[in-house]
Amino acid sequence: MRLPLRSLCLLRSFSNSVKTNPGGRGLCSAAMRLVQFHRHGDEGGVRVGVEQVDGLGVVDLKAFDPSMPSTMRELLELGDKGLECAQRALLSNQCVLERSDIRLLSPVLAPEKVVCVGMNYRDHCLEQNAPIPKEPIIFSKFPNAITGPYDDITLPSESQEVDWEVELAFVIGRRGKHIKEEDALSYVAGFTVANDVSARDWQMKRNGKQWLLGKTFDSFCPLGPALVTVDAVKDPHNLGIRCLVNGDTVQSSNTDQMIFKTETLVAWVSKFVTLTPGDVFLTGTPPGVGVFRKPPVFLKKGDVVECQIDQVGSILNKVV
């Protein structure tokens, strides 16, 4: 799907807020919007870029420095070296590609893990008369679910109850186990927008009510449009978060409703598994999902779903 004018204007306003911040909190003290893309006509060639502040151009990192890798995961594995090179590339104003010449991909392709958190918004718990969880409810998607910020969502023939869930996602930037909560943000590379597309019949009625199959159909995790570094987001737990279906707002809340914040989730999950660069976390959804409407509403072919998070961006996906 082509990037619509409204989303381009939103992206420009988000990009204008990105400045260099010498007092960093995250993996590298630089405020940037990192993207993965390929050039039109070179669909097999994945590249990493840095958005210019006007949001209209992307600096091709490998063209700027041929020693740099071609994927975000490999870039993150380089640690500060890779992100510092990205910052130099952005400041150089060299090797710039026009947005019209590229197609944005998911900021991360084939992560080792896609970690998801259920029931993590107070207002979403109230929506379904559910108790507030006392510890994070963790499940997962398989990486095959990830698709690009403007790619199509494919309705599977096996489900008639496909639903939307706008979510703030974050990406791990360095390897860690048993991470302390006070150190957790230093393991986070940045934030992005996700849609945790869900087949409610498979999530709630089939497969022994285990959530995995209902969450992991192909294309059920649109992600993007950029990986926004930690220092480009003033407070990830005070951001407006919205989902629109065919232009109508169906979800509208704030990430201050999160029960378990980013730092808590990193510390909690790292008790069980080693986190590695490129791991994706989806942090939960606010109220307004289709399954709890009266009567329930589900996605159908031709619908267009837009997920927006202040300071992070907007993704737009057509249902086919």
Number of C-alpha atoms within 10 A of each C-alpha: 12 11 16 10 9 10 16 16 14 17 23 18 17 23 23 13 15 22 13 14 14 11 10 16 20 21 22 27 21 24 22 30 31 25 25 27 23 18 18 12 10 10 11 9 12 19 21 28 32 24 24 23 20 16 20 17 20 28 25 24 28 19 17 20 14 9 10 19 19 20 20 25 23 16 22 23 18 17 17 17 13 19 21 15 17 27 20 14 23 24 12 12 13 15 17 21 17 12 17 12 12 18 22 24 25 26 30 25 21 16 19 15 19 22 19 22 19 18 24 25 25 20 20 23 18 13 15 12 9 11 10 15 15 8 12 19 14 16 15 19 23 20 22 16 20 28 25 27 29 25 21 19 26 17 20 15 6 10 14 15 21 23 21 28 23 32 27 26 25 27 27 28 29 20 18 19 16 16 22 16 14 10 14 21 22 20 23 27 26 29 28 28 31 34 32 28 22 26 28 23 18 22 18 13 12 13 13 9 14 14 21 17 18 24 25 21 24 16 23 30 29 27 34 32 26 29 27 30 29 26 24 27 21 11 12 22 15 15 19 16 23 24 29 18 18 13 11 10 14 19 21 16 20 19 24 16 18 20 20 22 16 22 18 19 21 26 20 20 18 19 14 10 12 12 23 22 25 28 24 30 25 29 28 25 33 26 22 21 21 20 19 13 13 7 8 11 15 18 21 16 11 10 16 18 26 24 28 25 25 20 24 29 26 28 27 28 24 19 15 14
